[in-house]
Amino acid sequence: MTYHARNTPLVSNKDAHSYIPYPISKQFSLLLGALAIAIEAERDIENVDVFNPAFDGWLEESERAWDRVTDIQLVLKKMPIRRVEDQPLKMLGFMMHLAMSSETRTELQAVQSFAQREPHRLQCPGRDALAHRITSMLAQGQFLLGAIGGLEVFQPVIEGDLLSDTFVA
């Protein structure tokens, strides 16, 4: 009979002092939280009647949330890499910026497929408590990157290639 069932990895049970957050991991953690809030704020207004009296407030809340995400991304972009574990965090932060800046569906899909083409760029080396926490942040970030692509605000209205075909006589 089993008396104990382990449901967390052993590295998670290590001493909390073995994880020392560096500036990039702190900033990336802020980015994850701000991005989750911005995505939910955007989802709140996606299928709402624009004539709803509360719509203006929801729209302002969404715009403020996206401004906060952009501000955090700019700070993250300027931070120097101090350890090898910072590289995938900075790369994923940049990919989120590219996804939010994409103007066509092709650009957005290229950013989202990067993880499948170059998985080593978004992996944290090591198997210690630090690597485990960074890997968890990367997994959450990749989930949010996928969620960005599903938002209507980041879906191009007319694909660039289709636009030129439409007006050719």
DSSP file (Angstrom, degrees, kcal/mol; ACC not computed):
  #  RESIDUE AA STRUCTURE BP1 BP2  ACC     N-H-->O    O-->H-N    N-H-->O    O-->H-N    TCO  KAPPA ALPHA  PHI   PSI    X-CA   Y-CA   Z-CA
    1    1 A M              0   0    0      0, 0.0     2,-0.5     0, 0.0     0, 0.0   0.000 360.0 360.0 360.0 139.2    0.0    0.0    0.0
    2    2 A T        +     0   0    0      1,-0.1     3,-0.1     3,-0.0     0, 0.0  -0.712 360.0 175.8 -87.9 129.0    1.3    3.5   -0.9
    3    3 A Y  S    S+     0   0    0     -2,-0.5     2,-0.4     1,-0.3    -1,-0.1   0.686  70.7  35.2-101.8 -24.8    1.5    5.9    2.0
    4    4 A H        -     0   0    0      2,-0.0     2,-0.5     0, 0.0    -1,-0.3  -0.996  59.1-169.8-133.7 134.6    3.1    8.8    0.1
    5    5 A A        -     0   0    0     -2,-0.4     2,-0.4    -3,-0.1    -3,-0.0  -0.974  20.6-139.5-124.1 117.1    2.6    9.9   -3.5
    6    6 A R        +     0   0    0     -2,-0.5     4,-0.1     1,-0.1    -2,-0.0  -0.602  27.7 168.3 -77.1 126.1    5.0   12.5   -4.8
    7    7 A N        +     0   0    0     -2,-0.4    -1,-0.1     2,-0.1     0, 0.0   0.340  59.2  60.3-121.5   5.7    3.2   15.1   -6.9
    8    8 A T  S    S-     0   0    0      2,-0.0     5,-0.1     5,-0.0    -1,-0.1  -0.975  90.9-101.2-128.5 147.4    5.9   17.8   -7.2
    9    9 A P    >>  -     0   0    0      0, 0.0     3,-1.3     0, 0.0     4,-0.6  -0.308  32.8-116.7 -63.0 150.2    9.4   17.4   -8.7
   10   10 A L  G >4 S+     0   0    0      1,-0.3     3,-1.3     2,-0.2     4,-0.3   0.844 113.1  62.0 -57.4 -35.6   12.2   16.9   -6.2
   11   11 A V  G >4 S+     0   0    0      1,-0.3     3,-1.0     2,-0.2    -1,-0.3   0.787  95.8  61.5 -64.8 -24.4   13.8   20.2   -7.3
   12   12 A S  G <4 S+     0   0    0     -3,-1.3    -1,-0.3     1,-0.2    -2,-0.2   0.750  99.3  56.0 -71.4 -22.2   10.7   22.1   -6.2
   13   13 A N  G << S+     0   0    0     -3,-1.3    -1,-0.2    -4,-0.6    -2,-0.2   0.439  84.3 111.2 -90.1   0.3   11.3   20.9   -2.7
   14   14 A K  S <  S-     0   0    0     -3,-1.0    -3,-0.0    -4,-0.3   114,-0.0  -0.223  86.5 -67.6 -70.2 165.7   14.8   22.3   -2.4
   15   15 A D    >   -     0   0    0      1,-0.2     3,-2.0     2,-0.1     4,-0.2  -0.262  38.9-133.4 -56.0 132.3   15.6   25.2   -0.2
   16   16 A A  G >  S+     0   0    0      1,-0.3     3,-1.3     2,-0.2    -1,-0.2   0.740 102.8  68.0 -61.6 -22.9   14.0   28.4   -1.3
   17   17 A H  G 3  S+     0   0    0      1,-0.3    -1,-0.3     3,-0.1    -2,-0.1   0.607  82.6  73.8 -74.4 -10.1   17.3   30.2   -0.8
   18   18 A S  G <  S+     0   0    0     -3,-2.0     2,-0.6     1,-0.1    -1,-0.3   0.643  86.7  71.9 -78.0 -12.1   18.8   28.2   -3.7
   19   19 A Y    <   +     0   0    0     -3,-1.3    -1,-0.1    -4,-0.2     0, 0.0  -0.914  61.0 177.9-104.7 116.7   16.8   30.4   -6.1
   20   20 A I        -     0   0    0     -2,-0.6     2,-0.2     0, 0.0    -3,-0.1  -0.951  24.0-137.6-118.0 110.0   18.1   33.9   -6.4
   21   21 A P        -     0   0    0      0, 0.0    -2,-0.0     0, 0.0   109,-0.0  -0.471  15.4-153.5 -71.4 135.1   16.1   36.0   -8.9
   22   22 A Y     >  -     0   0    0     -2,-0.2     4,-2.3     1,-0.0     5,-0.2  -0.536  35.3 -93.7 -96.1 169.0   18.2   38.2  -11.1
   23   23 A P  H  > S+     0   0    0      0, 0.0     4,-2.6     0, 0.0     5,-0.2   0.873 124.0  50.3 -54.6 -40.9   16.9   41.4  -12.7
   24   24 A I  H  > S+     0   0    0      1,-0.2     4,-2.8     2,-0.2     5,-0.2   0.919 111.1  47.6 -67.4 -41.4   15.9   39.8  -15.9
   25   25 A S  H  > S+     0   0    0      2,-0.2     4,-1.9     1,-0.2    -1,-0.2   0.868 113.1  49.6 -68.0 -33.6   14.0   37.0  -14.2
   26   26 A K  H  X S+     0   0    0     -4,-2.3     4,-2.0     2,-0.2    -2,-0.2   0.935 113.7  45.4 -65.5 -45.8   12.2   39.6  -12.0
   27   27 A Q  H  X S+     0   0    0     -4,-2.6     4,-2.2    -5,-0.2    -2,-0.2   0.891 112.0  51.2 -66.1 -39.4   11.3   41.7  -15.0
   28   28 A F  H  X S+     0   0    0     -4,-2.8     4,-2.4     2,-0.2    -1,-0.2   0.885 107.8  53.2 -65.6 -37.7   10.1   38.6  -16.9
   29   29 A S  H  X S+     0   0    0     -4,-1.9     4,-1.9     2,-0.2    -1,-0.2   0.905 109.0  49.1 -62.6 -41.4    8.0   37.6  -14.0
   30   30 A L  H  X S+     0   0    0     -4,-2.0     4,-2.7     1,-0.2     5,-0.2   0.897 109.4  53.4 -61.7 -40.0    6.4   41.1  -14.0
   31   31 A L  H  X S+     0   0    0     -4,-2.2     4,-2.8     1,-0.2     5,-0.2   0.908 106.1  52.4 -61.9 -43.0    5.9   40.7  -17.8
   32   32 A L  H  X S+     0   0    0     -4,-2.4     4,-2.1     1,-0.2    -1,-0.2   0.930 112.7  44.3 -59.9 -45.6    4.0   37.4  -17.3
   33   33 A G  H  X S+     0   0    0     -4,-1.9     4,-1.9     2,-0.2    -2,-0.2   0.929 115.8  46.2 -65.6 -45.2    1.7   38.9  -14.8
   34   34 A A  H  X S+     0   0    0     -4,-2.7     4,-2.5     1,-0.2    35,-0.2   0.882 112.5  51.1 -65.8 -38.2    1.0   42.1  -16.8
   35   35 A L  H  X S+     0   0    0     -4,-2.8     4,-2.6    -5,-0.2     5,-0.2   0.897 107.9  51.7 -67.5 -40.5    0.5   40.1  -20.0
   36   36 A A  H  X S+     0   0    0     -4,-2.1     4,-2.1    -5,-0.2    -1,-0.2   0.910 111.9  47.4 -61.4 -41.5   -2.0   37.8  -18.4
   37   37 A I  H  X S+     0   0    0     -4,-1.9     4,-2.5     2,-0.2    -2,-0.2   0.920 112.4  49.1 -65.5 -43.9   -3.9   40.9  -17.1
   38   38 A A  H  X S+     0   0    0     -4,-2.5     4,-2.3    27,-0.2    -2,-0.2   0.898 110.4  50.8 -63.7 -41.1   -3.8   42.5  -20.6
   39   39 A I  H  X S+     0   0    0     -4,-2.6     4,-2.4     2,-0.2    -1,-0.2   0.926 112.5  45.9 -63.5 -44.6   -5.0   39.4  -22.3
   40   40 A E  H  X S+     0   0    0     -4,-2.1     4,-1.8     2,-0.2    -2,-0.2   0.890 111.3  52.1 -66.6 -38.2   -7.9   39.0  -20.0
   41   41 A A  H  X S+     0   0    0     -4,-2.5     4,-0.8     1,-0.2    21,-0.2   0.891 111.1  48.4 -63.3 -38.2   -8.8   42.7  -20.3
   42   42 A E  H >X S+     0   0    0     -4,-2.3     4,-0.8     1,-0.2     3,-0.7   0.896 109.1  52.2 -68.6 -40.0   -8.8   42.3  -24.1
   43   43 A R  H 3X S+     0   0    0     -4,-2.4     4,-0.6     1,-0.2     3,-0.4   0.835 101.6  62.6 -64.2 -31.2  -11.0   39.2  -23.9
   44   44 A D  H 3< S+     0   0    0     -4,-1.8    -1,-0.2     1,-0.2    -2,-0.2   0.827 111.8  35.6 -62.5 -31.2  -13.4   41.2  -21.8
   45   45 A I  H X< S+     0   0    0     -4,-0.8     3,-0.9    -3,-0.7    -1,-0.2   0.482  92.5  91.3-103.4  -2.7  -14.1   43.6  -24.7
   46   46 A E  H 3< S+     0   0    0     -4,-0.8    -2,-0.1    -3,-0.4    -1,-0.1   0.919 101.9  21.5 -61.8 -45.9  -13.8   41.2  -27.7
   47   47 A N  T 3< S+     0   0    0     -4,-0.6     2,-0.3    -3,-0.1    -1,-0.2  -0.058  96.9 118.9-115.5  33.0  -17.5   40.3  -27.9
   48   48 A V  S <  S-     0   0    0     -3,-0.9     2,-0.3     7,-0.0    -3,-0.0  -0.759  71.5-107.0-101.3 145.0  -19.1   43.2  -26.1
   49   49 A D    >   -     0   0    0     -2,-0.3     3,-2.1     1,-0.2     6,-0.2  -0.550  23.1-141.2 -67.7 125.6  -21.5   45.7  -27.6
   50   50 A V  T 3  S+     0   0    0     -2,-0.3    -1,-0.2     1,-0.3     6,-0.1   0.667 100.3  61.9 -65.9 -14.8  -19.7   48.9  -28.1
   51   51 A F  T 3  S+     0   0    0      4,-0.1    -1,-0.3     3,-0.0    -2,-0.1   0.435  74.3 116.3 -90.6   0.5  -22.8   50.8  -27.1
   52   52 A N  S X  S-     0   0    0     -3,-2.1     3,-1.9     1,-0.1     4,-0.4  -0.526  72.7-130.3 -65.5 131.4  -22.7   49.2  -23.6
   53   53 A P  T 3  S+     0   0    0      0, 0.0     3,-0.4     0, 0.0     4,-0.3   0.780 106.4  52.7 -57.7 -26.9  -22.2   52.1  -21.1
   54   54 A A  T 3> S+     0   0    0      1,-0.2     4,-2.1     2,-0.1     3,-0.3   0.566  84.3  89.8 -85.0  -8.0  -19.3   50.2  -19.5
   55   55 A F  H <> S+     0   0    0     -3,-1.9     4,-2.9     1,-0.2     5,-0.2   0.885  81.6  55.4 -59.1 -42.3  -17.5   49.6  -22.7
   56   56 A D  H  > S+     0   0    0     -4,-0.4     4,-2.3    -3,-0.4    -1,-0.2   0.902 109.5  47.3 -59.1 -41.8  -15.4   52.8  -22.5
   57   57 A G  H  > S+     0   0    0     -4,-0.3     4,-2.3    -3,-0.3    -1,-0.2   0.902 112.8  48.3 -65.2 -41.9  -14.1   51.9  -19.1
   58   58 A W  H  X S+     0   0    0     -4,-2.1     4,-2.3     2,-0.2    -2,-0.2   0.894 111.1  51.0 -65.8 -39.1  -13.2   48.4  -20.2
   59   59 A L  H  X S+     0   0    0     -4,-2.9     4,-2.5     2,-0.2    -2,-0.2   0.919 110.7  48.1 -64.8 -43.7  -11.5   49.7  -23.3
   60   60 A E  H  X S+     0   0    0     -4,-2.3     4,-2.5    -5,-0.2    -1,-0.2   0.900 110.8  51.9 -62.7 -40.4   -9.4   52.2  -21.2
   61   61 A E  H  X S+     0   0    0     -4,-2.3     4,-2.1     1,-0.2    -2,-0.2   0.912 110.5  48.3 -62.1 -42.3   -8.5   49.4  -18.8
   62   62 A S  H  X S+     0   0    0     -4,-2.3     4,-2.3   -21,-0.2    -2,-0.2   0.919 111.1  49.6 -64.3 -43.9   -7.4   47.2  -21.7
   63   63 A E  H  X S+     0   0    0     -4,-2.5     4,-2.2     1,-0.2    -2,-0.2   0.901 111.1  49.5 -63.3 -40.9   -5.3   50.0  -23.2
   64   64 A R  H  X S+     0   0    0     -4,-2.5     4,-2.1     2,-0.2    -1,-0.2   0.897 110.0  51.8 -63.8 -39.4   -3.6   50.7  -19.8
   65   65 A A  H  X S+     0   0    0     -4,-2.1     4,-2.0     1,-0.2   -27,-0.2   0.918 111.1  46.3 -64.3 -43.3   -2.8   47.0  -19.4
   66   66 A W  H  X S+     0   0    0     -4,-2.3     4,-2.4     2,-0.2    -1,-0.2   0.863 109.9  54.6 -68.5 -34.8   -1.2   46.8  -22.9
   67   67 A D  H  X S+     0   0    0     -4,-2.2     4,-2.5     2,-0.2    -1,-0.2   0.909 107.7  50.3 -62.2 -40.9    0.8   50.0  -22.2
   68   68 A R  H  X S+     0   0    0     -4,-2.1     4,-2.4     2,-0.2    -2,-0.2   0.910 109.4  50.8 -63.4 -42.1    2.1   48.4  -19.0
   69   69 A V  H  X S+     0   0    0     -4,-2.0     4,-2.5   -35,-0.2    -2,-0.2   0.933 111.1  48.6 -60.0 -45.9    3.1   45.3  -21.0
   70   70 A T  H  X S+     0   0    0     -4,-2.4     4,-2.2     1,-0.2    -2,-0.2   0.905 110.5  50.9 -62.5 -42.1    4.9   47.5  -23.5
   71   71 A D  H  X S+     0   0    0     -4,-2.5     4,-1.8     1,-0.2    -1,-0.2   0.918 111.6  47.2 -61.6 -43.5    6.7   49.4  -20.7
   72   72 A I  H  X S+     0   0    0     -4,-2.4     4,-2.6     1,-0.2    -2,-0.2   0.902 110.4  52.9 -65.3 -40.7    7.9   46.2  -19.1
   73   73 A Q  H  X S+     0   0    0     -4,-2.5     4,-2.5     1,-0.2    -1,-0.2   0.892 107.2  52.0 -62.3 -39.7    9.1   44.8  -22.4
   74   74 A L  H  X S+     0   0    0     -4,-2.2     4,-1.4     2,-0.2    -1,-0.2   0.905 111.0  46.8 -63.9 -41.1   11.1   47.9  -23.1
   75   75 A V  H  X S+     0   0    0     -4,-1.8     4,-0.8     1,-0.2     3,-0.3   0.925 112.9  49.9 -64.9 -43.9   12.9   47.6  -19.7
   76   76 A L  H >< S+     0   0    0     -4,-2.6     3,-0.8     1,-0.2    -2,-0.2   0.890 106.9  55.5 -61.4 -40.2   13.5   43.9  -20.3
   77   77 A K  H 3< S+     0   0    0     -4,-2.5    -1,-0.2     1,-0.2    -2,-0.2   0.854 108.1  48.1 -61.9 -35.7   14.9   44.6  -23.7
   78   78 A K  H 3< S+     0   0    0     -4,-1.4    -1,-0.2    -3,-0.3    -2,-0.2   0.602  88.4 105.3 -82.5 -12.2   17.5   47.0  -22.3
   79   79 A M  S << S-     0   0    0     -4,-0.8     2,-0.2    -3,-0.8    -3,-0.0  -0.460  71.6-122.6 -74.4 138.4   18.7   44.7  -19.5
   80   80 A P        -     0   0    0      0, 0.0     2,-0.5     0, 0.0   -56,-0.2  -0.516  24.3-113.0 -77.6 147.6   22.1   43.0  -19.9
   81   81 A I        +     0   0    0     -2,-0.2     3,-0.1     1,-0.2     6,-0.0  -0.709  37.5 173.5 -80.0 123.2   22.3   39.2  -19.7
   82   82 A R        +     0   0    0     -2,-0.5     2,-0.3     1,-0.2    -1,-0.2   0.598  62.2  20.7-107.8 -17.1   24.2   38.3  -16.6
   83   83 A R  S >> S-     0   0    0      1,-0.1     3,-1.7   -61,-0.0     4,-0.5  -0.972  80.6-106.6-149.4 161.8   23.8   34.5  -16.6
   84   84 A V  T >4 S+     0   0    0     -2,-0.3     3,-0.9     1,-0.3    -1,-0.1   0.794 115.0  63.5 -62.7 -29.2   23.0   31.8  -19.1
   85   85 A E  T 3> S+     0   0    0      1,-0.2     4,-0.6     2,-0.2    -1,-0.3   0.683  93.8  63.8 -69.8 -17.0   19.5   31.3  -17.6
   86   86 A D  H <> S+     0   0    0     -3,-1.7     4,-2.5     1,-0.2     5,-0.2   0.769  85.6  74.8 -76.3 -25.7   18.6   34.9  -18.7
   87   87 A Q  H <X S+     0   0    0     -3,-0.9     4,-2.4    -4,-0.5     5,-0.2   0.914  96.2  43.4 -59.5 -49.8   19.0   34.2  -22.4
   88   88 A P  H  > S+     0   0    0      0, 0.0     4,-2.4     0, 0.0    -1,-0.2   0.855 113.7  53.3 -67.9 -30.1   15.8   32.2  -23.0
   89   89 A L  H  X S+     0   0    0     -4,-0.6     4,-2.2     2,-0.2    -2,-0.2   0.935 111.7  44.4 -65.9 -44.9   13.8   34.7  -20.9
   90   90 A K  H  X S+     0   0    0     -4,-2.5     4,-2.0     2,-0.2    -1,-0.2   0.891 113.0  52.0 -66.4 -39.1   15.0   37.6  -22.9
   91   91 A M  H  X S+     0   0    0     -4,-2.4     4,-2.2    -5,-0.2    -2,-0.2   0.923 111.0  46.5 -62.8 -45.4   14.4   35.7  -26.1
   92   92 A L  H  X S+     0   0    0     -4,-2.4     4,-2.3     2,-0.2    -2,-0.2   0.880 109.8  54.0 -68.0 -37.1   10.8   34.9  -25.2
   93   93 A G  H  X S+     0   0    0     -4,-2.2     4,-1.8     1,-0.2    -1,-0.2   0.897 110.0  48.0 -60.1 -39.9   10.2   38.5  -24.1
   94   94 A F  H  X S+     0   0    0     -4,-2.0     4,-2.5     2,-0.2    -2,-0.2   0.884 108.9  53.3 -68.1 -38.6   11.4   39.6  -27.5
   95   95 A M  H  X S+     0   0    0     -4,-2.2     4,-2.6     2,-0.2    -2,-0.2   0.883 106.6  52.5 -63.9 -37.7    9.2   37.1  -29.2
   96   96 A M  H  X S+     0   0    0     -4,-2.3     4,-2.3     2,-0.2    -1,-0.2   0.914 109.1  50.2 -62.7 -41.5    6.2   38.4  -27.3
   97   97 A H  H  X S+     0   0    0     -4,-1.8     4,-1.5     1,-0.2    -2,-0.2   0.921 110.7  49.1 -61.5 -44.2    7.1   41.9  -28.5
   98   98 A L  H  X S+     0   0    0     -4,-2.5     4,-0.9     2,-0.2    -2,-0.2   0.899 109.9  51.5 -62.4 -41.0    7.3   40.6  -32.1
   99   99 A A  H >< S+     0   0    0     -4,-2.6     3,-0.7     1,-0.2    -1,-0.2   0.917 111.3  46.9 -62.6 -42.9    3.9   38.9  -31.9
  100  100 A M  H 3< S+     0   0    0     -4,-2.3    -1,-0.2     1,-0.2    -2,-0.2   0.761 115.5  47.2 -70.2 -23.8    2.3   42.0  -30.6
  101  101 A S  H 3< S+     0   0    0     -4,-1.5    -1,-0.2    -5,-0.2    -2,-0.2   0.497  83.0 121.7 -94.4  -5.6    4.0   44.0  -33.4
  102  102 A S    <<  -     0   0    0     -4,-0.9     3,-0.1    -3,-0.7    -3,-0.0  -0.306  41.4-169.2 -65.5 141.3    3.1   41.7  -36.2
  103  103 A E        +     0   0    0      1,-0.1     2,-0.3    53,-0.1    -1,-0.1   0.583  67.6  41.3-106.2 -15.5    1.1   43.2  -39.0
  104  104 A T  S  > S-     0   0    0     55,-0.1     4,-2.1     1,-0.1     5,-0.2  -0.912  80.5-117.6-130.7 160.4    0.2   40.1  -40.9
  105  105 A R  H  > S+     0   0    0     -2,-0.3     4,-2.7     1,-0.2     5,-0.2   0.853 115.6  58.8 -61.9 -34.5   -1.0   36.6  -40.0
  106  106 A T  H  > S+     0   0    0      2,-0.2     4,-2.1     1,-0.2    -1,-0.2   0.918 106.1  47.3 -62.0 -44.5    2.2   35.3  -41.7
  107  107 A E  H  > S+     0   0    0      2,-0.2     4,-2.0     1,-0.2    -2,-0.2   0.919 112.8  49.3 -62.8 -43.6    4.4   37.3  -39.3
  108  108 A L  H  X S+     0   0    0     -4,-2.1     4,-2.3     1,-0.2    -2,-0.2   0.913 111.8  48.0 -62.9 -43.7    2.4   36.2  -36.3
  109  109 A Q  H  X S+     0   0    0     -4,-2.7     4,-2.2     1,-0.2    -1,-0.2   0.849 108.2  55.6 -66.3 -34.3    2.6   32.5  -37.3
  110  110 A A  H  X S+     0   0    0     -4,-2.1     4,-0.6    -5,-0.2    -1,-0.2   0.911 110.0  45.8 -64.0 -41.6    6.4   32.9  -37.9
  111  111 A V  H >< S+     0   0    0     -4,-2.0     3,-0.9     1,-0.2     4,-0.4   0.930 114.4  47.8 -65.9 -44.9    6.8   34.1  -34.4
  112  112 A Q  H >< S+     0   0    0     -4,-2.3     3,-0.5     1,-0.2     4,-0.3   0.814 110.3  51.4 -69.1 -29.2    4.6   31.4  -32.9
  113  113 A S  H >X S+     0   0    0     -4,-2.2     4,-1.9     1,-0.2     3,-0.6   0.557  85.6  88.5 -84.2  -6.2    6.3   28.6  -34.8
  114  114 A F  H <X S+     0   0    0     -3,-0.9     4,-3.1    -4,-0.6    -1,-0.2   0.878  81.2  59.0 -57.7 -39.4    9.8   29.7  -33.7
  115  115 A A  H <4 S+     0   0    0     -3,-0.5    -1,-0.2    -4,-0.4     7,-0.2   0.849 108.2  45.3 -61.4 -34.4    9.5   27.5  -30.6
  116  116 A Q  H <4 S+     0   0    0     -3,-0.6    -1,-0.2    -4,-0.3    -2,-0.2   0.849 117.5  43.5 -76.5 -34.1    9.0   24.4  -32.7
  117  117 A R  H  < S+     0   0    0     -4,-1.9    -2,-0.2     1,-0.2    -3,-0.2   0.854 130.2  22.6 -78.3 -35.2   11.9   25.3  -35.1
  118  118 A E    ><  +     0   0    0     -4,-3.1     3,-1.5    -5,-0.2     4,-0.5  -0.492  68.2 156.9-130.3  61.3   14.4   26.4  -32.4
  119  119 A P  G >  S+     0   0    0      0, 0.0     3,-1.2     0, 0.0    -1,-0.1   0.797  70.2  65.2 -63.3 -27.6   13.4   24.7  -29.2
  120  120 A H  G >  S+     0   0    0      1,-0.2     3,-1.0     2,-0.2    -5,-0.1   0.763  93.2  62.5 -66.1 -23.5   16.9   25.0  -27.7
  121  121 A R  G <  S+     0   0    0     -3,-1.5    -1,-0.2     1,-0.2   -30,-0.2   0.720 106.6  44.1 -72.9 -20.1   16.6   28.8  -27.7
  122  122 A L  G <  S+     0   0    0     -3,-1.2     2,-0.4    -4,-0.5    -1,-0.2  -0.050  96.2  95.6-115.4  30.6   13.7   28.6  -25.3
  123  123 A Q    <   -     0   0    0     -3,-1.0   -34,-0.1    15,-0.0    12,-0.0  -0.937  67.5-132.6-121.4 145.7   15.1   26.1  -22.9
  124  124 A C        -     0   0    0     -2,-0.4   -39,-0.1     7,-0.2     2,-0.1  -0.839  23.4-130.9 -97.0 126.9   16.9   26.6  -19.6
  125  125 A P        +     0   0    0      0, 0.0     2,-0.1     0, 0.0    10,-0.1  -0.410  66.1  41.1 -72.2 152.6   20.1   24.6  -19.2
  126  126 A G        -     0   0    0      1,-0.1    -2,-0.1    -2,-0.1     0, 0.0  -0.187  68.0-119.9 100.7 168.0   20.5   22.7  -15.9
  127  127 A R  S    S+     0   0    0     -2,-0.1    -1,-0.1     4,-0.0     2,-0.1   0.098  71.0 107.7-134.1  20.7   18.4   20.7  -13.6
  128  128 A D  S  > S-     0   0    0      1,-0.0     4,-2.2  -110,-0.0     5,-0.2  -0.208  88.5 -85.7 -91.4-174.2   18.6   22.6  -10.3
  129  129 A A  H  > S+     0   0    0      1,-0.2     4,-2.2     2,-0.2     5,-0.2   0.873 127.7  53.2 -62.2 -38.6   16.0   24.7   -8.6
  130  130 A L  H  > S+     0   0    0   -112,-0.2     4,-2.6     2,-0.2     5,-0.2   0.949 110.0  46.6 -61.5 -49.6   16.9   27.8  -10.6
  131  131 A A  H  > S+     0   0    0      1,-0.2     4,-2.6     2,-0.2    -2,-0.2   0.878 110.5  54.1 -61.6 -37.9   16.5   25.9  -13.9
  132  132 A H  H  X S+     0   0    0     -4,-2.2     4,-1.9     2,-0.2    -1,-0.2   0.919 111.0  44.6 -63.5 -43.3   13.2   24.5  -12.7
  133  133 A R  H  X S+     0   0    0     -4,-2.2     4,-2.2     2,-0.2    -2,-0.2   0.905 114.1  48.7 -68.3 -41.3   11.8   28.0  -11.9
  134  134 A I  H  X S+     0   0    0     -4,-2.6     4,-2.5     1,-0.2    -2,-0.2   0.912 110.3  52.2 -64.5 -41.5   13.1   29.5  -15.2
  135  135 A T  H  X S+     0   0    0     -4,-2.6     4,-2.3    -5,-0.2    -1,-0.2   0.886 108.4  51.3 -61.6 -39.2   11.6   26.5  -17.1
  136  136 A S  H  X S+     0   0    0     -4,-1.9     4,-2.2     2,-0.2    -1,-0.2   0.908 110.4  48.5 -64.4 -41.5    8.2   27.1  -15.4
  137  137 A M  H  X S+     0   0    0     -4,-2.2     4,-2.5     1,-0.2    -2,-0.2   0.893 111.0  51.0 -65.3 -38.7    8.3   30.8  -16.4
  138  138 A L  H  X S+     0   0    0     -4,-2.5     4,-2.5     2,-0.2    -2,-0.2   0.898 109.0  50.9 -65.3 -40.2    9.2   29.9  -19.9
  139  139 A A  H  X S+     0   0    0     -4,-2.3     4,-2.0     2,-0.2    -2,-0.2   0.924 112.2  46.5 -63.1 -44.2    6.3   27.4  -20.1
  140  140 A Q  H  X S+     0   0    0     -4,-2.2     4,-2.3     1,-0.2    -2,-0.2   0.903 112.3  51.5 -63.4 -41.1    3.9   30.1  -18.8
  141  141 A G  H  X S+     0   0    0     -4,-2.5     4,-2.3     1,-0.2    -2,-0.2   0.888 108.5  50.0 -64.1 -40.2    5.4   32.6  -21.3
  142  142 A Q  H  X S+     0   0    0     -4,-2.5     4,-1.9     2,-0.2    -1,-0.2   0.873 109.6  52.4 -67.1 -35.9    4.9   30.2  -24.2
  143  143 A F  H  X S+     0   0    0     -4,-2.0     4,-1.8     2,-0.2    -2,-0.2   0.933 111.3  46.1 -62.2 -45.2    1.3   29.7  -23.2
  144  144 A L  H  X S+     0   0    0     -4,-2.3     4,-2.1     1,-0.2    -2,-0.2   0.846 107.4  57.9 -67.5 -33.8    0.7   33.5  -23.1
  145  145 A L  H  X S+     0   0    0     -4,-2.3     4,-1.4     1,-0.2    -1,-0.2   0.913 107.7  47.6 -60.8 -42.0    2.4   33.8  -26.5
  146  146 A G  H  X S+     0   0    0     -4,-1.9     4,-0.8     1,-0.2    -2,-0.2   0.875 109.1  53.9 -64.4 -37.6   -0.1   31.4  -27.9
  147  147 A A  H >X S+     0   0    0     -4,-1.8     3,-0.6     1,-0.2     4,-0.5   0.846 101.5  59.2 -67.1 -33.5   -2.9   33.4  -26.3
  148  148 A I  H >< S+     0   0    0     -4,-2.1     3,-1.4     1,-0.2     6,-0.3   0.926 102.8  53.2 -58.6 -44.3   -1.7   36.6  -27.9
  149  149 A G  H 3< S+     0   0    0     -4,-1.4    -1,-0.2     1,-0.3    -2,-0.2   0.731 104.2  56.6 -64.8 -22.1   -2.2   35.0  -31.3
  150  150 A G  H << S+     0   0    0     -4,-0.8    -1,-0.3    -3,-0.6     2,-0.2   0.556  84.1 102.1 -87.2  -7.5   -5.8   34.1  -30.4
  151  151 A L  S X< S-     0   0    0     -3,-1.4     3,-1.0    -4,-0.5     4,-0.1  -0.555  71.3-136.5 -80.4 140.7   -6.9   37.6  -29.6
  152  152 A E  G >  S+     0   0    0      1,-0.2     3,-1.9    -2,-0.2    -1,-0.1   0.846 101.1  65.5 -62.2 -34.5   -8.9   39.5  -32.2
  153  153 A V  G 3  S+     0   0    0      1,-0.3    -1,-0.2  -111,-0.0    -4,-0.1   0.775 104.9  44.9 -62.6 -25.4   -6.8   42.7  -31.7
  154  154 A F  G <  S+     0   0    0     -3,-1.0    -1,-0.3    -6,-0.3    -2,-0.2   0.253  89.7 100.5-102.3  12.2   -3.7   40.9  -33.1
  155  155 A Q  S <  S-     0   0    0     -3,-1.9    -5,-0.0    -4,-0.1   -51,-0.0  -0.874  78.0-124.8 -96.8 116.2   -5.5   39.3  -36.0
  156  156 A P        -     0   0    0      0, 0.0     3,-0.2     0, 0.0   -52,-0.1  -0.315   9.1-143.7 -60.0 139.8   -4.8   41.3  -39.2
  157  157 A V  S    S+     0   0    0      1,-0.3     2,-0.4   -53,-0.0   -53,-0.0   0.944  87.9  17.3 -70.3 -48.5   -8.0   42.5  -40.9
  158  158 A I  S    S-     0   0    0     -3,-0.0    -1,-0.3     3,-0.0     2,-0.1  -0.991  84.6-125.0-128.1 125.2   -6.6   42.0  -44.4
  159  159 A E     >  -     0   0    0     -2,-0.4     4,-1.9    -3,-0.2     3,-0.2  -0.437  23.4-123.8 -65.4 138.8   -3.5   39.9  -45.1
  160  160 A G  H  > S+     0   0    0      1,-0.2     4,-1.3     2,-0.2    -1,-0.1   0.874 110.5  48.8 -53.6 -43.2   -0.9   42.0  -47.0
  161  161 A D  H  > S+     0   0    0      1,-0.2     4,-1.4     2,-0.2    -1,-0.2   0.873 109.9  51.7 -67.3 -36.7   -0.7   39.5  -49.9
  162  162 A L  H  > S+     0   0    0     -3,-0.2     4,-1.8     1,-0.2    -1,-0.2   0.827 102.4  61.2 -69.2 -30.9   -4.5   39.4  -50.3
  163  163 A L  H  X S+     0   0    0     -4,-1.9     4,-1.2     1,-0.2    -1,-0.2   0.917 104.7  46.4 -63.0 -44.5   -4.7   43.1  -50.4
  164  164 A S  H  < S+     0   0    0     -4,-1.3     4,-0.3     1,-0.2    -1,-0.2   0.866 112.5  50.8 -68.2 -34.6   -2.5   43.3  -53.6
  165  165 A D  H >< S+     0   0    0     -4,-1.4     3,-0.6     1,-0.2    -1,-0.2   0.815 104.7  59.0 -69.3 -30.7   -4.6   40.5  -55.2
  166  166 A T  H 3< S+     0   0    0     -4,-1.8    -1,-0.2     1,-0.2    -2,-0.2   0.875 109.7  40.5 -67.5 -38.6   -7.8   42.3  -54.5
  167  167 A F  T 3< S+     0   0    0     -4,-1.2     2,-0.5    -5,-0.1    -1,-0.2   0.362  87.4 107.2 -97.2   5.3   -7.0   45.4  -56.4
  168  168 A V    <         0   0    0     -3,-0.6    -4,-0.0    -4,-0.3    -3,-0.0  -0.733 360.0 360.0 -84.0 127.6   -5.3   43.8  -59.4
  169  169 A A              0   0    0     -2,-0.5    -1,-0.1     0, 0.0    -4,-0.0   0.456 360.0 360.0 -90.9 360.0   -7.6   44.0  -62.4
